[in-house]
């Protein structure tokens, strides 16, 4: 599980310059840019990015993740997969040496 530092929000927010907030495609409510945590379960593992900007509907609460943030999240997951460790259990009993 990867954790991002709080200052990362500003870095990710830079990716969204020029994008409009617009309205929710589910209910038509106003979208506001907020800090959120993204989670994805793949192959029984949890991948998480904390404090990233995403649009949240002020009416229904629907979360809209901008494409640049989605790409960053996917890149983080792929990097984590290439660097993951596999646990190897020792078959000996604890009292054996």
N, CA, C and O of each residue as an XYZ file, in Angstrom:
388
protein
N       0.845     -1.160      0.000
C       0.000      0.000      0.000
C       0.895      1.229      0.000
O       1.763      1.362      0.863
N       0.698      2.118     -0.944
C       1.506      3.323     -1.035
C       0.749      4.494     -0.425
O      -0.460      4.634     -0.606
N       1.475      5.325      0.294
C       0.866      6.509      0.881
C       1.565      7.729      0.319
O       2.793      7.771      0.234
N       0.773      8.726     -0.065
C       1.336      9.967     -0.569
C       1.357     10.999      0.541
O       0.500     10.982      1.425
N       2.331     11.896      0.503
C       2.443     12.963      1.474
C       1.366     14.006      1.199
O       0.941     14.155      0.053
N       0.910     14.739      2.231
C      -0.120     15.757      2.020
C       0.245     16.791      0.968
O      -0.645     17.265      0.261
N       1.529     17.166      0.829
C       1.907     18.162     -0.171
C       1.736     17.633     -1.594
O       1.770     18.408     -2.550
N       1.556     16.336     -1.741
C       1.338     15.758     -3.065
C       0.046     16.285     -3.686
O      -0.088     16.310     -4.909
N      -0.908     16.706     -2.849
C      -2.176     17.234     -3.364
C      -1.919     18.367     -4.346
O      -2.532     18.419     -5.412
N      -1.022     19.267     -3.993
C      -0.723     20.405     -4.865
C      -0.101     19.947     -6.178
O      -0.395     20.506     -7.235
N       0.757     18.933     -6.115
C       1.366     18.399     -7.335
C       0.285     17.846     -8.262
O       0.278     18.125     -9.461
N      -0.627     17.062     -7.692
C      -1.696     16.481     -8.498
C      -2.674     17.544     -8.976
O      -3.225     17.442    -10.072
N      -2.885     18.553     -8.159
C      -3.799     19.632     -8.536
C      -3.281     20.357     -9.777
O      -4.068     20.822    -10.602
N      -1.954     20.452     -9.907
C      -1.346     21.078    -11.083
C      -1.761     20.360    -12.370
O      -1.893     20.990    -13.420
N      -1.967     19.046    -12.286
C      -2.374     18.280    -13.467
C      -3.754     18.683    -13.969
O      -4.105     18.409    -15.117
N      -4.535     19.333    -13.112
C      -5.921     19.649    -13.451
C      -6.117     21.069    -13.948
O      -7.245     21.475    -14.226
N      -5.037     21.829    -14.064
C      -5.181     23.211    -14.533
C      -5.884     23.235    -15.882
O      -5.563     22.468    -16.789
N      -6.850     24.137    -15.985
C      -7.575     24.287    -17.240
C      -8.792     23.396    -17.368
O      -9.564     23.555    -18.314
N      -8.990     22.464    -16.451
C     -10.177     21.615    -16.511
C     -11.323     22.283    -15.763
O     -11.125     22.847    -14.686
N     -12.506     22.218    -16.329
C     -13.677     22.809    -15.695
C     -14.291     21.824    -14.716
O     -14.168     20.609    -14.871
N     -14.959     22.373    -13.699
C     -15.607     21.504    -12.723
C     -16.880     20.904    -13.289
O     -17.071     19.691    -13.205
N     -17.755     21.714    -13.862
C     -18.957     21.205    -14.501
C     -20.002     20.693    -13.530
O     -20.047     21.086    -12.365
N     -20.840     19.807    -14.044
C     -21.913     19.251    -13.228
C     -21.863     17.732    -13.240
O     -21.315     17.114    -14.152
N     -22.444     17.154    -12.213
C     -22.464     15.702    -12.041
C     -23.282     15.058    -13.159
O     -24.393     15.496    -13.455
N     -22.733     14.033    -13.766
C     -23.445     13.332    -14.830
C     -24.519     12.407    -14.282
O     -25.368     11.925    -15.032
N     -24.485     12.153    -12.968
C     -25.503     11.292    -12.361
C     -26.762     12.065    -11.998
O     -27.875     11.625    -12.285
N     -26.577     13.240    -11.353
C     -27.755     13.956    -10.856
C     -27.840     15.403    -11.317
O     -28.865     16.053    -11.109
N     -26.786     15.923    -11.939
C     -26.788     17.315    -12.380
C     -26.322     18.297    -11.322
O     -26.334     19.505    -11.557
N     -25.910     17.800    -10.153
C     -25.432     18.672     -9.078
C     -24.081     19.284     -9.396
O     -23.404     18.883    -10.343
N     -23.703     20.259     -8.590
C     -22.437     20.959     -8.767
C     -21.275     20.100     -8.274
O     -21.353     19.497     -7.204
N     -20.197     20.046     -9.059
C     -18.992     19.316     -8.666
C     -18.005     20.275     -8.012
O     -17.790     21.386     -8.498
N     -17.408     19.837     -6.909
C     -16.400     20.634     -6.212
C     -15.120     19.816     -6.090
O     -15.159     18.606     -5.865
N     -13.990     20.492     -6.242
C     -12.692     19.832     -6.124
C     -12.379     19.626     -4.646
O     -12.368     20.580     -3.868
N     -12.122     18.366     -4.259
C     -11.844     18.024     -2.868
C     -10.695     17.030     -2.805
O     -10.349     16.395     -3.801
N     -10.108     16.906     -1.615
C      -9.091     15.877     -1.373
C      -9.807     14.573     -1.076
O     -10.713     14.524     -0.244
N      -9.393     13.513     -1.764
C     -10.001     12.197     -1.545
C      -8.900     11.142     -1.466
O      -7.746     11.395     -1.812
N      -9.279      9.975     -1.010
C      -8.399      8.812     -1.022
C      -8.929      7.843     -2.066
O     -10.114      7.511     -2.065
N      -8.065      7.396     -2.947
C      -8.453      6.422     -3.961
C      -8.005      5.044     -3.517
O      -6.889      4.877     -3.025
N      -8.873      4.056     -3.688
C      -8.553      2.673     -3.336
C      -8.939      1.765     -4.487
O      -9.927      2.003     -5.181
N      -8.150      0.727     -4.679
C      -8.460     -0.271     -5.699
C      -7.943     -1.615     -5.210
O      -6.785     -1.736     -4.809
N      -8.803     -2.618     -5.245
C      -8.412     -3.985     -4.889
C      -8.139     -4.747     -6.176
O      -9.001     -4.831     -7.051
N      -6.946     -5.298     -6.287
C      -6.590     -6.108     -7.455
C      -5.816     -7.319     -6.982
O      -4.825     -7.195     -6.262
N      -6.266     -8.472     -7.385
C      -5.573     -9.702     -7.016
C      -5.459     -9.885     -5.515
O      -4.462    -10.414     -5.025
N      -6.475     -9.449     -4.785
C      -6.474     -9.588     -3.339
C      -5.598     -8.581     -2.612
O      -5.369     -8.720     -1.410
N      -5.104     -7.571     -3.318
C      -4.245     -6.555     -2.706
C      -4.911     -5.192     -2.804
O      -5.606     -4.883     -3.771
N      -4.680     -4.389     -1.775
C      -5.221     -3.040     -1.731
C      -4.152     -2.050     -2.172
O      -3.037     -2.049     -1.649
N      -4.503     -1.210     -3.136
C      -3.642     -0.120     -3.574
C      -4.358      1.172     -3.203
O      -5.563      1.302     -3.415
N      -3.612      2.130     -2.647
C      -4.236      3.357     -2.173
C      -3.379      4.568     -2.485
O      -2.153      4.530     -2.372
N      -4.044      5.642     -2.879
C      -3.425      6.957     -3.044
C      -4.210      7.903     -2.158
O      -5.432      7.993     -2.273
N      -3.523      8.605     -1.281
C      -4.196      9.498     -0.344
C      -4.043     10.956     -0.754
O      -3.054     11.356     -1.368
N      -5.058     11.735     -0.391
C      -5.028     13.191     -0.571
C      -4.809     13.620     -2.015
O      -3.941     14.446     -2.296
N      -5.587     13.064     -2.920
C      -5.510     13.475     -4.319
C      -6.767     14.267     -4.666
O      -7.826     14.030     -4.084
N      -6.662     15.204     -5.607
C      -7.837     15.984     -5.975
C      -8.776     15.190     -6.870
O      -8.349     14.499     -7.796
N     -10.050     15.305     -6.573
C     -11.089     14.703     -7.407
C     -12.341     15.555     -7.243
O     -12.469     16.314     -6.283
N     -13.249     15.421     -8.178
C     -14.487     16.185     -8.116
C     -15.542     15.365     -7.394
O     -15.770     14.197     -7.711
N     -16.186     16.000     -6.411
C     -17.225     15.341     -5.627
C     -18.516     16.124     -5.819
O     -18.545     17.344     -5.659
N     -19.584     15.411     -6.164
C     -20.882     16.050     -6.348
C     -21.408     16.516     -4.993
O     -21.432     15.755     -4.026
N     -21.825     17.773     -4.940
C     -22.332     18.348     -3.702
C     -23.764     17.923     -3.408
O     -24.272     18.176     -2.316
N     -24.419     17.280     -4.368
C     -25.790     16.794     -4.170
C     -25.828     15.313     -3.796
O     -26.390     14.944     -2.765
N     -25.228     14.464     -4.639
C     -25.350     13.010     -4.438
C     -24.086     12.361     -3.873
O     -24.120     11.201     -3.463
N     -22.963     13.103     -3.848
C     -21.728     12.559     -3.301
C     -20.928     11.703     -4.270
O     -19.906     11.130     -3.891
N     -21.377     11.611     -5.509
C     -20.664     10.821     -6.529
C     -19.258     11.387     -6.723
O     -19.060     12.601     -6.742
N     -18.295     10.490     -6.866
C     -16.892     10.866     -7.020
C     -16.506     10.770     -8.489
O     -16.750      9.755     -9.142
N     -15.902     11.836     -9.002
C     -15.434     11.870    -10.383
C     -13.930     12.119    -10.362
O     -13.469     13.190     -9.967
N     -13.177     11.116    -10.791
C     -11.713     11.206    -10.782
C     -11.251     11.654    -12.167
O     -11.512     10.971    -13.157
N     -10.567     12.797    -12.244
C     -10.086     13.288    -13.534
C      -9.075     12.331    -14.167
O      -8.345     11.623    -13.474
N      -9.054     12.331    -15.481
C      -8.194     11.420    -16.230
C      -6.715     11.502    -15.838
O      -6.085     10.455    -15.688
N      -6.127     12.702    -15.664
C      -4.708     12.737    -15.273
C      -4.442     12.050    -13.935
O      -3.390     11.437    -13.751
N      -5.383     12.148    -13.006
C      -5.226     11.505    -11.702
C      -5.348      9.994    -11.862
O      -4.600      9.240    -11.239
N      -6.281      9.551    -12.691
C      -6.445      8.121    -12.958
C      -5.166      7.535    -13.550
O      -4.739      6.449    -13.158
N      -4.553      8.252    -14.495
C      -3.298      7.784    -15.093
C      -2.195      7.676    -14.043
O      -1.435      6.707    -14.042
N      -2.100      8.665    -13.148
C      -1.096      8.625    -12.080
C      -1.329      7.426    -11.162
O      -0.379      6.760    -10.753
N      -2.592      7.156    -10.842
C      -2.939      6.032     -9.970
C      -2.566      4.709    -10.634
O      -1.994      3.830     -9.989
N      -2.886      4.565    -11.912
C      -2.537      3.349    -12.657
C      -1.021      3.155    -12.704
O      -0.524      2.040    -12.539
N      -0.297      4.245    -12.929
C       1.163      4.176    -12.978
C       1.719      3.733    -11.622
O       2.646      2.925    -11.558
N       1.144      4.269    -10.536
C       1.570      3.899     -9.189
C       1.318      2.415     -8.937
O       2.162      1.736     -8.352
N       0.171      1.906     -9.370
C      -0.156      0.488     -9.177
C       0.814     -0.392     -9.956
O       1.306     -1.387     -9.424
N       1.095     -0.042    -11.201
C       2.014     -0.840    -12.010
C       3.418     -0.831    -11.416
O       4.098     -1.858    -11.421
N       3.859      0.319    -10.905
C       5.168      0.410    -10.258
C       5.204     -0.459     -9.013
O       6.186     -1.160     -8.767
N       4.134     -0.415     -8.228
C       4.068     -1.230     -7.006
C       4.105     -2.716     -7.345
O       4.740     -3.496     -6.635
N       3.432     -3.115     -8.421
C       3.408     -4.528     -8.811
C       4.794     -5.024     -9.207
O       5.137     -6.175     -8.937
N       5.591     -4.174     -9.841
C       6.922     -4.615    -10.267
C       7.912     -4.653     -9.115
O       8.976     -5.261     -9.232
N       7.570     -4.006     -7.997
C       8.471     -3.966     -6.849
C       7.927     -4.704     -5.638
O       8.451     -4.545     -4.536
N       6.894     -5.501     -5.817
C       6.299     -6.150     -4.651
C       7.135     -7.332     -4.183
O       7.865     -7.952     -4.956
N       7.008     -7.616     -2.922
C       7.725     -8.730     -2.317
C       6.760     -9.877     -2.089
O       5.573     -9.662     -1.844
N       7.264    -11.075     -2.170
C       6.458    -12.255     -1.907
C       6.922    -12.872     -0.606
O       8.118    -13.067     -0.391
N       5.982    -13.175      0.251
C       6.326    -13.788      1.530
C       6.585    -15.270      1.319
O       5.784    -15.972      0.701
N       7.699    -15.731      1.832
C       8.043    -17.146      1.766
C       8.020    -17.665      3.194
O       8.753    -17.179      4.055
N       7.187    -18.637      3.433
C       7.063    -19.180      4.786
C       8.094    -20.269      5.021
O       8.384    -21.088      4.150
N       8.625    -20.248      6.206
C       9.536    -21.289      6.634
C       8.673    -22.452      7.110
O       7.842    -22.274      8.001
N       8.849    -23.608      6.548
C       8.010    -24.763      6.865
C       8.347    -25.411      8.203
O       7.587    -26.243      8.699
N       9.479    -25.034      8.788
C       9.847    -25.621     10.074
C       8.919    -25.128     11.173
O       8.401    -24.012     11.120
N       8.724    -25.970     12.152
C       7.941    -25.567     13.312
C       8.772    -24.608     14.146
O      10.001    -24.608     14.070
N       8.100    -23.800     14.933
C       8.794    -22.788     15.728
C       9.797    -23.374     16.711
O      10.841    -22.767     16.949
N       9.511    -24.532     17.287
C      10.418    -25.091     18.286
C      11.591    -25.849     17.662
O      12.499    -26.263     18.382
N      11.592    -26.041     16.347
C      12.714    -26.689     15.656
C      13.766    -25.650     15.315
O      13.455    -24.476     15.110
N      15.016    -26.094     15.258
C      16.093    -25.172     14.867
C      16.739    -25.624     13.606
O      17.666    -24.975     13.121
